[in-house]
Amino acid sequence: MLAIQKIRLDFPILNQKVNNKPLIYLDNAATSQKPKVVIDAIETYYKTINSNVHRGVHTLSQLATDAYEQTRNKLQNYFNAKHTHEIIFTRGTTESINLVASSFTSLLNKNDEVIISALEHHSNIVPWQLLCERTGAILRVIPMNEKGELVLDSYKKLLNKNTKIVAVSHVSNALGTINPIKEIIDLAHQYDAAVLIDGAQAVPHMQVDFQALDCDFYCASAHKMYGPTGIGFLYGKEKWLHKLPPYHGGGEMIKEVTFEKTTYADLPHKFEAGTPNIAAGIAFGTAIEYLEKIGVSNIATYENELLHYATQEILKVEDVTIYGTSENKASVLSFNIKNIHPFDIGSIVDKLGIAVRTGHHCTQPIMQFFKIPGTVRASFSFYNTKEEITLFIEAVKRAKRMLS
Ligand SMILES: *Cc1c(COP(=O)(O)O)cnc(C)c1O
């Protein structure tokens, strides 16, 4: 049992009024709030050890480097990567996917195939389209059914000896579907295809083990797992990271530079050109510690309760359609009310202090599938309460009365 009221005190932002009402923050899939320890870690860094990493012999630079590298070690442990140097710091999920898609250019030939899915965030669609444009490779898409689940039989038919990489999300940000990624990974490996998992929505809600999954790449952002914006990671198996050429060129990523030829730094620095977001990197480590303290399995259990309660209550409202009805879901509730635009519901509940996301959620193909302009999306975190959900449902009912 989580002591929610006590946990809420860790998040200063929650204790305020928005539009004169106590804030109810239900937009956690867009970004999570930050506990005070994470905010403090950023401040402490700038007040005490601010200096550049990996460069200086001076004391502060060494302290900054140690603190920053400590996060890499924590990520390796937390996600059970085999080697620390398999964790590459990036600005977030988007950059991690772009890194792989960009570096894969040299490994693809015309008519090779890249597989993504109907459930992807634009971040896991556009980089692969750009890769296909550069190389003449062909983009294939695993379809989904009406519940918002991937159709694995169709996936099996898409796989063939030309498949070079499969990129799918672990959890859908728009519908909440948890995809059977272990099966997806194992099937791809039968064809020696690499598999990249977009884990942005999975890591805040479940324990992920890279070696058990046997994925080749895994991407996530700190800001959706209680850490700061501007930092995230790419996990890549050592053999792939050796095979891929660097993404960005610059400082930090070289061994030796002459005008004739440059040799690259060892992993992970080969993929980390330029000065990183050091403060955010350090605070990311603090966020991981915080998550470990609360316990991600406690989080999953509690968030599931919230999701079931919210689902049951929203279905009592007339003319509601829920999008994403898989049995296997993380805490995302996407819905519409007949003849009402999602934006109008979002605006009215905002006046009541409730933050939800409305729109296409960077997943326009999903909206095209359901033939809708967008949805209202409430996404829950462990600091949300049943009382907040009750108030949210009341607010939706009120919006419905005003708009119909
Ligand atoms: C948020 C999100 C992204 C993009 O993450 P950034 O932090 O904006 O780079 C990609 N995929 C999914 C599933 C997401 O939820």
The ligand as an SDF file (V2000), in Angstrom:
LIG
                    3D

 15 15  0  0  0  0  0  0  0  0999 V2000
    6.7360   11.0700  -25.3060 C   0  0  0  0  0  0  0  0  0  0  0  0
    6.9340    9.9710  -26.2580 C   0  0  0  0  0  0  0  0  0  0  0  0
    7.9400   10.0220  -27.2250 C   0  0  0  0  0  0  0  0  0  0  0  0
    8.8310   11.2300  -27.3910 C   0  0  0  0  0  0  0  0  0  0  0  0
    9.5280   11.5130  -26.2310 O   0  0  0  0  0  0  0  0  0  0  0  0
   10.3480   12.8700  -26.0940 P   0  0  0  0  0  0  0  0  0  0  0  0
   10.6530   12.9410  -24.6470 O   0  0  0  0  0  0  0  0  0  0  0  0
    9.4150   13.9720  -26.5520 O   0  0  0  0  0  0  0  0  0  0  0  0
   11.5330   12.7650  -26.9600 O   0  0  0  0  0  0  0  0  0  0  0  0
    8.0990    8.9410  -28.0480 C   0  0  0  0  0  0  0  0  0  0  0  0
    7.3200    7.8520  -27.9390 N   0  0  0  0  0  0  0  0  0  0  0  0
    6.3560    7.7640  -27.0210 C   0  0  0  0  0  0  0  0  0  0  0  0
    5.5360    6.5060  -26.9340 C   0  0  0  0  0  0  0  0  0  0  0  0
    6.1110    8.8180  -26.1600 C   0  0  0  0  0  0  0  0  0  0  0  0
    5.1440    8.7400  -25.2610 O   0  0  0  0  0  0  0  0  0  0  0  0
  1  2  1  0
  2  3  1  0
  2 14  2  0
  3  4  1  0
  3 10  2  0
  4  5  1  0
  5  6  1  0
  6  7  2  0
  6  8  1  0
  6  9  1  0
 10 11  1  0
 11 12  2  0
 12 13  1  0
 12 14  1  0
 14 15  1  0
M  END
$$$$
